[in-house]
Amino acid sequence: MLGVLVWSVGAGPFLTGLRMIDAPALAAALAIGAVTTVCSAWRWSLVADGLGVRLPLPTAVAHCYRAVFLNSTLPGGVLGDVHRALRHGRDAGDIARGIRAVVWERTAGQLVQLGIAVGVLTVLPSPVRAYLPVLAAGLAVAGLALVLLARAVPRSGASRWARVARTAVADVRAGLLARRTWLGVVTASVVVVAGHLATFVLAARTAGADAPLPRLLPLALLALLAMGLPANVAGFGPREGVAAWAFAAAGLTAAQGVATATVYGALVLVASLPGAAVLLRRIPRREAGNCRSSRLR
């Protein structure tokens, strides 16, 4: 996709966007990133506690920073989340629950983002507004099907499907829908989405897009939804492609969309740099441990 974009609009929008980044934009991105990272960590901690694998908030914040940095620098966009899931599972003594905590936490965030996107795209003009009734109906049918499927899960049975289904239903009830959990999960998810939207608007303004906010928000949500696809290189790929299409379809230019998405990616990378410090902080400990092991042998 990046190759097609460079062939279509040239390398100019990518480079222009990067050249327009200034110190105030970087400072704002760091501040917004701190808020969204802490809220993501709080959501993860709530879900993990609900599943019985306790996760203190400071530890969750450090792991989330490291995960965001890895997601922003490695292919796929999810390897950082895989790392924090495995790490927390090992630390808690239950890798399966550690993985499930991250899966459900990420799922909750994506569902809230999807709900916000459908609402905003319904109210504000967007290139996909005509298709929203079909999408909303499809989501409603899918939600009803999941509820009916959950009610049909057998309470007993040794088959693999029955065990997996019972585990999933129990996880959702304890980790997402419990009385002490669901409000915090929803609140944290809303703040995270708002932070991502604020960063995208900041990127658009930095890249020179002066469209009014009601016109930018739907485009930002479309780009953010595309960014959730695990088919990118350090976050770049589908986000830039959808931004180019959405900006052009909204009467702006594809070059503005590419420049905005490029600036967004750079701002997110800068906001994740505390995660690099968390990652590097553990390297000396490992090396020291290896040296001690070598001396003992």
C-alpha distance (Angstrom), angle and dihedral (degrees) to the residues before:
residue distance angle dihedral
M1 . . .
L2 3.79 . .
G3 3.79 89.0 .
V4 3.81 91.3 52.2
L5 3.81 90.6 48.9
V6 3.81 93.2 50.6
W7 3.81 89.1 47.9
S8 3.81 91.2 48.8
V9 3.81 104.0 41.8
G10 3.80 102.2 11.0
A11 3.79 128.2 -126.6
G12 3.81 91.9 -71.7
P13 3.84 98.5 92.4
F14 3.81 91.4 49.6
L15 3.80 93.5 50.4
T16 3.81 94.9 39.1
G17 3.77 91.5 53.3
L18 3.79 92.6 50.6
R19 3.82 92.3 47.7
M20 3.80 91.6 54.4
I21 3.82 95.2 57.7
D22 3.81 110.6 111.2
A23 3.80 137.6 -176.7
P24 3.84 96.8 -94.1
A25 3.82 90.3 53.4
L26 3.81 91.0 50.2
A27 3.81 92.0 48.4
A28 3.80 91.7 49.2
A29 3.81 90.8 48.3
L30 3.82 90.9 52.0
A31 3.81 90.9 50.7
I32 3.80 94.3 47.1
G33 3.81 90.2 44.6
A34 3.80 90.8 54.1
V35 3.81 91.2 54.3
T36 3.81 94.8 46.5
T37 3.81 92.9 45.0
V38 3.80 93.3 50.9
C39 3.81 90.8 47.9
S40 3.81 91.4 48.4
A41 3.80 89.2 50.1
W42 3.82 91.0 48.9
R43 3.81 90.6 51.3
W44 3.81 90.7 49.0
S45 3.80 91.7 47.7
L46 3.81 91.3 51.4
V47 3.80 92.9 50.1
A48 3.80 93.4 44.1
D49 3.80 92.2 50.0
G50 3.79 89.3 49.8
L51 3.80 90.2 54.2
G52 3.79 92.2 49.3
V53 3.81 99.5 -106.8
R54 3.79 102.0 111.7
L55 3.80 116.5 -142.2
P56 3.84 120.3 -174.9
L57 3.80 113.2 -137.7
P58 3.85 96.7 -121.2
T59 3.81 90.0 53.3
A60 3.79 90.7 47.1
V61 3.82 91.1 51.2
A62 3.81 92.0 52.1
H63 3.81 92.2 47.3
C64 3.81 91.9 46.8
Y65 3.79 92.6 51.1
R66 3.78 90.1 51.0
A67 3.82 91.4 46.7
V68 3.82 92.6 50.4
F69 3.81 90.2 50.4
L70 3.81 92.1 50.0
N71 3.81 91.5 45.5
S72 3.81 88.8 51.8
T73 3.80 95.0 50.8
L74 3.82 106.7 33.3
P75 3.82 131.6 65.9
G76 3.79 118.8 -94.0
G77 3.78 99.7 30.8
V78 3.83 93.9 -120.9
L79 3.81 105.3 71.5
G80 3.79 91.1 95.8
D81 3.80 89.8 56.2
V82 3.80 90.7 48.3
H83 3.81 88.8 52.2
R84 3.81 94.8 50.2
A85 3.81 91.5 45.8
L86 3.79 92.9 53.5
R87 3.79 93.4 41.5
H88 3.78 94.1 50.9
G89 3.80 91.3 44.4
R90 3.80 91.5 53.6
D91 3.81 92.3 45.8
A92 3.82 91.4 48.9
G93 3.79 93.3 45.1
D94 3.81 93.7 -120.3
I95 3.81 114.0 85.8
A96 3.81 93.7 178.3
R97 3.80 93.4 56.3
G98 3.79 91.1 42.6
I99 3.80 90.3 55.8
R100 3.79 92.7 44.9
A101 3.81 91.4 50.8
V102 3.80 91.1 57.7
V103 3.81 92.6 43.1
W104 3.81 92.9 52.9
E105 3.80 93.1 41.6
R106 3.81 91.1 52.8
T107 3.81 91.2 43.7
A108 3.80 91.5 52.9
G109 3.79 91.0 50.7
Q110 3.80 92.7 49.0
L111 3.81 92.3 48.3
V112 3.80 92.5 51.2
Q113 3.80 90.3 47.0
L114 3.80 90.3 49.6
G115 3.81 91.1 49.9
I116 3.81 91.7 49.8
A117 3.80 90.3 46.6
V118 3.80 93.2 52.3
G119 3.80 91.0 48.6
V120 3.81 95.5 47.5
L121 3.81 94.1 42.4
T122 3.79 89.3 50.9
V123 3.80 94.6 51.5
L124 3.82 100.6 37.2
P125 3.82 127.0 52.4
S126 3.79 113.1 -96.4
P127 3.82 139.7 157.5
V128 3.82 90.7 -104.2
R129 3.80 99.4 44.7
A130 3.81 93.1 109.3
Y131 3.81 91.3 57.8
L132 3.81 97.2 48.0
P133 3.84 97.9 92.1
V134 3.80 89.8 57.7
L135 3.81 91.1 45.0
A136 3.80 92.8 48.4
A137 3.79 91.2 48.9
G138 3.79 90.7 49.2
L139 3.80 91.6 50.0
A140 3.80 91.2 48.7
V141 3.81 91.3 51.0
A142 3.80 91.1 47.1
G143 3.81 91.3 49.7
L144 3.80 92.4 48.9
A145 3.80 90.4 48.1
L146 3.80 91.1 52.4
V147 3.81 91.4 50.1
L148 3.80 92.2 49.7
L149 3.79 90.4 45.7
A150 3.80 90.9 51.7
R151 3.82 91.0 50.9
A152 3.79 90.2 49.4
V153 3.80 94.5 54.4
P154 3.81 108.1 121.2
R155 3.79 114.6 -115.6
S156 3.78 90.1 -142.4
G157 3.77 137.6 24.2
A158 3.76 135.4 108.9
S159 3.79 99.2 -129.5
R160 3.79 117.5 120.0
W161 3.81 92.4 -120.5
A162 3.81 92.0 52.3
R163 3.81 92.3 50.4
V164 3.81 93.1 47.4
A165 3.80 92.0 47.3
R166 3.81 93.4 48.6
T167 3.80 90.6 48.7
A168 3.81 92.0 49.9
V169 3.80 93.1 49.2
A170 3.80 91.6 47.1
D171 3.81 91.0 48.6
V172 3.79 93.1 51.6
R173 3.79 92.3 48.2
A174 3.81 94.8 46.8
G175 3.79 101.5 32.2
L176 3.82 103.7 35.0
L177 3.80 112.4 14.2
A178 3.80 101.2 37.8
R179 3.80 114.0 121.9
R180 3.80 93.4 -115.6
T181 3.82 93.5 45.9
W182 3.79 115.8 38.2
L183 3.81 98.7 67.9
G184 3.80 92.4 49.7
V185 3.80 91.7 46.7
V186 3.81 92.3 51.1
T187 3.82 93.5 43.8
A188 3.80 93.1 48.9
S189 3.79 91.4 46.8
V190 3.81 92.7 50.9
V191 3.81 91.2 50.6
V192 3.81 91.0 48.1
V193 3.81 92.1 51.7
A194 3.81 90.3 46.7
G195 3.81 89.3 51.4
H196 3.80 92.4 51.0
L197 3.81 90.4 48.8
A198 3.81 91.0 49.0
T199 3.80 90.4 51.2
F200 3.81 91.1 49.6
V201 3.82 92.2 49.9
L202 3.81 88.5 47.8
A203 3.80 88.7 51.6
A204 3.81 91.3 49.2
R205 3.79 92.4 51.2
T206 3.79 90.9 45.8
A207 3.81 90.3 51.2
G208 3.80 91.0 52.0
A209 3.82 100.9 -102.3
D210 3.81 106.3 144.8
A211 3.82 98.4 179.2
P212 3.82 114.0 136.8
L213 3.78 118.7 -94.3
P214 3.84 96.5 -107.8
R215 3.79 87.5 56.9
L216 3.80 95.0 46.9
L217 3.81 100.5 45.9
P218 3.84 96.6 67.8
L219 3.81 90.2 48.0
A220 3.80 90.3 49.5
L221 3.80 91.9 51.5
L222 3.80 92.1 50.3
A223 3.81 90.6 51.5
L224 3.81 91.8 47.0
L225 3.80 91.8 50.8
A226 3.81 89.3 51.9
M227 3.79 90.0 48.8
G228 3.81 89.0 62.1
L229 3.80 90.8 67.7
P230 3.84 109.6 103.0
A231 3.82 91.3 -133.7
N232 3.78 104.5 96.2
V233 3.77 141.8 99.5
A234 3.81 110.3 -121.3
G235 3.80 87.6 -27.3
F236 3.81 94.9 -51.8
G237 3.79 121.5 117.2
P238 3.83 122.2 51.2
R239 3.81 91.0 33.4
E240 3.81 92.7 59.4
G241 3.80 92.6 42.0
V242 3.81 94.5 51.8
A243 3.81 91.6 42.2
A244 3.80 90.7 53.3
W245 3.82 91.8 49.6
A246 3.81 95.1 42.5
F247 3.80 95.0 48.2
A248 3.80 91.5 48.0
A249 3.82 92.4 46.6
A250 3.82 90.0 49.8
G251 3.80 92.3 56.4
L252 3.79 97.4 -97.4
T253 3.81 122.3 100.4
A254 3.79 133.2 -83.9
A255 3.81 88.7 -129.3
Q256 3.81 90.1 59.1
G257 3.78 90.1 50.4
V258 3.80 92.5 50.9
A259 3.81 92.2 46.0
T260 3.81 91.9 48.8
A261 3.80 93.4 48.7
T262 3.81 90.8 46.8
V263 3.79 91.9 51.9
Y264 3.82 89.3 46.7
G265 3.79 90.6 54.3
A266 3.80 91.4 49.4
L267 3.81 92.6 48.1
V268 3.81 91.5 49.3
L269 3.80 89.8 50.2
V270 3.81 91.3 51.8
A271 3.81 90.8 46.5
S272 3.82 89.1 53.5
L273 3.82 95.6 52.8
P274 3.82 93.2 101.2
G275 3.81 83.5 66.0
A276 3.80 89.0 61.5
A277 3.80 88.4 56.4
V278 3.81 89.8 51.2
L279 3.80 89.8 49.5
L280 3.81 94.2 48.1
R281 3.79 92.9 44.9
R282 3.79 90.4 68.1
I283 3.81 96.6 49.6
P284 3.83 96.5 75.4
R285 3.81 90.1 49.5
R286 3.79 91.8 53.1
E287 3.80 91.6 46.8
A288 3.79 91.0 48.3
G289 3.79 89.9 50.0
N290 3.80 91.0 50.2
C291 3.80 91.0 49.8
R292 3.80 91.8 50.9
S293 3.79 90.4 49.1
S294 3.79 90.9 50.9
R295 3.81 92.1 50.8
L296 3.81 90.8 49.8
R297 3.80 90.6 52.5
